[in-house]
Amino acid sequence: MAPIIHLVRHAQGVHNLSRENQEISDPDLTPLGLEQCAELRKKFDAHDKLTHLVASPIRRTIYTCLHAFEPAVKAGVKVIALPDAQEVSTLPCDIGSDPSKLKAEFGDSVDLHLVTEGWNDKSRGSKYYPNPANLEARTRDARVWLRELVKGNDDAQVVLVTHGGILHFLTEDFQGVLINRGTGWNNVELRSYEFADPTGQDPGASLKETQPSWRSRRGSAIPLTETEQQQLRQAFQTVLDEETKKREEAVVD
């Protein structure tokens, strides 16, 4: 058996309700979002097999992980906050809180040792500014980090709760990316992956969706070609660049 990485988009947040709400900084989950967590908790059948819980340090992803995978949390699996898994855009809703605020809110219930000062800086020139090179580098780093996390444990099962946009870069699968405000993933959607290179030599630590996961959501559909994936990636990057430019110009004005 090979390690399994379960990727999950967060539950509904307040920012998902309207474009205006995207101006809210690091927003909460909605009541429906909490219900979605409960439904995922009931539906997921491998709580006792989870060896690691990981989440973007943005509050809605941490809370989704804590609520949806509560059985593993109660069994002693601590959520690790991973800055490289944060969302792509520079909207206020996608910029996380300072480490001191997260520490005050979550205490010792979340492992925040990777969340250092500046992790939520998305200004031009920073590591998390959403240009193509940065997005490719940090999602590669996140996959390599996950591979190191499970190294030597073929029975490992990891949950990573993150965001709709960055999930396309993590999986290198851009199908549906332009459909739902920049993502083809629904709230609390879970897809399962393995590392494409079982030898661990792939420098990019690329992921491939498991056959059961693919069949459960796509049936006999044919995956997109590499060319089609690149075209979608470029189209999404264009949208992201335009939104980032508008926000930068608004700040200057």
C-alpha positions as CSV (number, residue, x, y, z in Angstrom):
1,M,0.0,0.0,0.0
2,A,1.2,3.6,-0.7
3,P,0.5,6.7,1.4
4,I,-2.8,8.4,0.7
5,I,-3.2,12.2,0.7
6,H,-6.9,13.2,1.1
7,L,-7.3,16.8,-0.2
8,V,-10.3,18.7,1.0
9,R,-11.6,22.2,0.2
10,H,-12.8,24.1,3.3
11,A,-16.5,24.4,4.3
12,Q,-18.5,27.4,3.4
13,G,-17.1,30.6,4.7
14,V,-18.8,34.0,5.1
15,H,-16.8,35.2,2.1
16,N,-18.5,32.6,-0.1
17,L,-21.9,34.3,0.3
18,S,-21.1,37.4,-1.8
19,R,-18.3,39.3,-3.5
20,E,-18.7,42.0,-1.0
21,N,-17.8,39.6,1.8
22,Q,-14.5,38.8,0.1
23,E,-13.4,42.1,1.7
24,I,-13.7,40.5,5.2
25,S,-10.3,39.6,6.6
26,D,-9.8,35.9,7.4
27,P,-13.6,35.2,7.8
28,D,-15.4,32.6,9.8
29,L,-17.3,29.6,8.6
30,T,-21.1,30.0,8.2
31,P,-23.7,27.9,10.0
32,L,-24.1,26.0,6.8
33,G,-20.3,25.5,6.7
34,L,-20.5,23.9,10.2
35,E,-23.2,21.6,9.0
36,Q,-21.1,20.7,6.0
37,C,-18.3,19.7,8.4
38,A,-20.7,17.5,10.3
39,E,-21.8,15.8,7.1
40,L,-18.2,15.2,5.9
41,R,-17.4,13.8,9.4
42,K,-20.3,11.3,9.0
43,K,-19.5,10.4,5.5
44,F,-15.7,9.9,5.8
45,D,-15.0,6.3,6.8
46,A,-11.3,6.3,7.5
47,H,-11.0,8.5,10.7
48,D,-9.2,5.7,12.5
49,K,-6.7,5.3,9.7
50,L,-5.6,9.0,9.6
51,T,-2.0,9.5,10.7
52,H,-1.7,13.2,10.0
53,L,-4.0,16.3,9.8
54,V,-2.7,19.4,7.9
55,A,-4.5,22.6,7.1
56,S,-3.8,26.0,5.6
57,P,-3.3,28.5,8.5
58,I,-6.3,30.5,7.4
59,R,-9.0,30.2,10.0
60,R,-11.7,28.6,7.9
61,T,-9.5,25.7,6.9
62,I,-8.3,25.1,10.4
63,Y,-11.8,25.0,11.7
64,T,-12.9,22.7,8.9
65,C,-10.2,20.3,9.8
66,L,-10.9,20.4,13.5
67,H,-14.7,19.9,13.0
68,A,-14.8,17.5,10.0
69,F,-12.0,15.2,11.3
70,E,-12.9,15.5,15.0
71,P,-12.5,11.8,15.7
72,A,-8.8,11.9,14.7
73,V,-8.3,15.1,16.7
74,K,-9.9,13.4,19.8
75,A,-7.6,10.4,19.2
76,G,-4.6,12.7,19.5
77,V,-3.7,13.7,15.9
78,K,-2.8,17.4,16.0
79,V,-3.6,19.7,13.1
80,I,-0.4,21.1,11.5
81,A,-0.8,24.5,9.9
82,L,1.1,24.7,6.6
83,P,1.6,28.2,5.1
84,D,2.4,26.9,1.6
85,A,-1.2,25.6,1.5
86,Q,-2.8,29.1,1.8
87,E,-5.1,30.4,-0.9
88,V,-3.8,32.1,-4.0
89,S,-5.5,35.5,-4.2
90,T,-4.6,38.8,-2.5
91,L,-8.2,39.4,-1.4
92,P,-8.6,40.2,2.4
93,C,-10.6,36.9,2.8
94,D,-7.5,35.0,1.5
95,I,-4.9,36.7,3.7
96,G,-4.4,35.0,7.0
97,S,-4.1,36.4,10.5
98,D,-0.8,37.1,12.3
99,P,0.8,34.2,14.2
100,S,0.1,35.8,17.6
101,K,-3.6,36.0,16.8
102,L,-3.7,32.4,15.7
103,K,-1.9,31.3,18.8
104,A,-4.3,33.2,21.0
105,E,-7.3,31.6,19.2
106,F,-6.2,28.0,18.8
107,G,-3.6,27.6,21.6
108,D,-2.1,24.2,21.7
109,S,-4.8,22.6,19.7
110,V,-3.0,23.4,16.4
111,D,0.7,23.0,15.6
112,L,1.7,26.5,14.5
113,H,5.5,26.0,14.4
114,L,5.6,26.6,10.6
115,V,3.6,29.8,10.8
116,T,6.2,32.5,11.3
117,E,6.0,36.3,10.9
118,G,5.4,37.3,7.3
119,W,3.6,34.1,6.3
120,N,0.5,36.3,5.5
121,D,2.5,38.9,3.4
122,K,1.2,38.7,-0.2
123,S,2.8,42.0,-1.4
124,R,4.8,42.1,-4.6
125,G,8.2,40.5,-4.0
126,S,7.0,38.2,-1.2
127,K,7.1,34.4,-1.5
128,Y,3.3,34.4,-1.5
129,Y,2.7,37.0,-4.2
130,P,0.5,35.0,-6.7
131,N,2.7,35.1,-9.8
132,P,3.3,31.9,-11.8
133,A,6.8,31.2,-10.5
134,N,5.7,31.6,-6.8
135,L,2.6,29.5,-7.2
136,E,4.5,26.7,-8.9
137,A,7.4,26.8,-6.3
138,R,5.2,26.8,-3.2
139,T,2.9,24.1,-4.3
140,R,5.9,22.0,-5.2
141,D,7.3,22.7,-1.8
142,A,4.0,21.7,-0.2
143,R,3.9,18.4,-2.0
144,V,7.6,17.7,-1.2
145,W,6.8,18.5,2.5
146,L,3.9,16.1,2.4
147,R,6.1,13.4,0.9
148,E,8.6,13.9,3.7
149,L,5.9,13.8,6.3
150,V,4.9,10.2,5.2
151,K,8.3,9.0,4.3
152,G,8.8,5.4,5.4
153,N,5.2,4.8,6.3
154,D,3.4,3.1,3.5
155,D,0.2,3.0,5.6
156,A,0.1,6.7,6.2
157,Q,-3.1,8.6,5.4
158,V,-3.0,12.4,5.5
159,V,-5.8,15.0,5.3
160,L,-4.9,18.4,4.0
161,V,-7.7,21.0,4.2
162,T,-7.0,23.9,1.9
163,H,-8.6,26.2,-0.6
164,G,-10.4,26.0,-4.0
165,G,-7.8,27.9,-6.0
166,I,-4.6,26.5,-4.6
167,L,-6.0,22.9,-5.0
168,H,-5.7,23.2,-8.7
169,F,-2.0,24.1,-8.5
170,L,-1.4,21.4,-5.9
171,T,-2.9,18.7,-8.0
172,E,-1.8,20.2,-11.4
173,D,-5.4,19.6,-12.5
174,F,-7.2,22.7,-13.7
175,Q,-10.4,21.1,-14.9
176,G,-13.3,23.3,-13.7
177,V,-11.1,26.1,-12.5
178,L,-13.1,28.9,-14.1
179,I,-16.5,27.6,-13.1
180,N,-17.1,28.6,-9.5
181,R,-15.2,31.8,-8.7
182,G,-11.9,30.2,-9.5
183,T,-12.3,26.6,-8.6
184,G,-13.8,23.4,-9.7
185,W,-13.9,22.1,-6.1
186,N,-17.1,22.3,-4.0
187,N,-17.0,23.2,-0.3
188,V,-15.9,20.1,1.8
189,E,-15.3,18.1,-1.4
190,L,-12.7,15.4,-0.7
191,R,-10.5,13.7,-3.3
192,S,-7.8,11.2,-2.6
193,Y,-4.3,11.0,-4.1
194,E,-1.1,9.1,-4.2
195,F,2.4,10.3,-5.2
196,A,2.8,9.7,-8.9
197,D,6.4,8.4,-8.5
198,P,6.4,5.7,-5.8
199,T,10.2,5.7,-5.7
200,G,10.2,9.2,-4.2
201,Q,12.6,10.5,-6.8
202,D,10.3,13.0,-8.5
203,P,11.6,16.5,-7.7
204,G,8.1,17.9,-8.0
205,A,6.4,15.2,-5.9
206,S,3.5,15.2,-8.3
207,L,0.2,13.7,-7.2
208,K,-2.2,11.4,-9.1
209,E,-5.8,10.9,-8.1
210,T,-6.6,7.3,-6.9
211,Q,-8.8,5.3,-9.2
212,P,-11.6,4.9,-6.6
213,S,-11.6,8.7,-6.0
214,W,-11.7,9.5,-9.8
215,R,-14.4,7.0,-10.5
216,S,-16.6,8.2,-7.7
217,R,-16.8,11.7,-9.2
218,R,-16.0,11.3,-12.9
219,G,-17.1,7.8,-13.8
220,S,-15.7,6.8,-17.2
221,A,-14.9,10.4,-18.2
222,I,-11.6,10.9,-20.0
223,P,-9.0,13.2,-18.2
224,L,-7.9,16.4,-19.9
225,T,-4.8,16.3,-22.1
226,E,-1.7,18.1,-21.0
227,T,-2.3,20.8,-23.5
228,E,-5.8,21.4,-22.3
229,Q,-4.5,21.5,-18.7
230,Q,-1.9,24.2,-19.7
231,Q,-4.5,26.2,-21.5
232,L,-6.8,26.3,-18.4
233,R,-3.8,27.1,-16.2
234,Q,-2.9,30.0,-18.3
235,A,-6.5,31.3,-18.4
236,F,-6.8,31.1,-14.6
237,Q,-3.5,32.9,-14.2
238,T,-4.7,35.6,-16.5
239,V,-7.8,36.1,-14.3
240,L,-5.7,36.0,-11.1
241,D,-3.2,38.6,-12.5
242,E,-6.1,40.9,-13.5
243,E,-7.6,40.7,-10.1
244,T,-4.3,41.3,-8.3
245,K,-3.5,44.3,-10.6
246,K,-6.9,45.9,-9.8
247,R,-6.3,45.5,-6.1
248,E,-2.8,47.0,-6.3
249,E,-4.1,49.9,-8.3
250,A,-6.9,50.5,-5.8
251,V,-4.4,50.6,-2.9
252,V,-2.3,53.2,-4.8
253,D,-5.3,55.4,-5.5
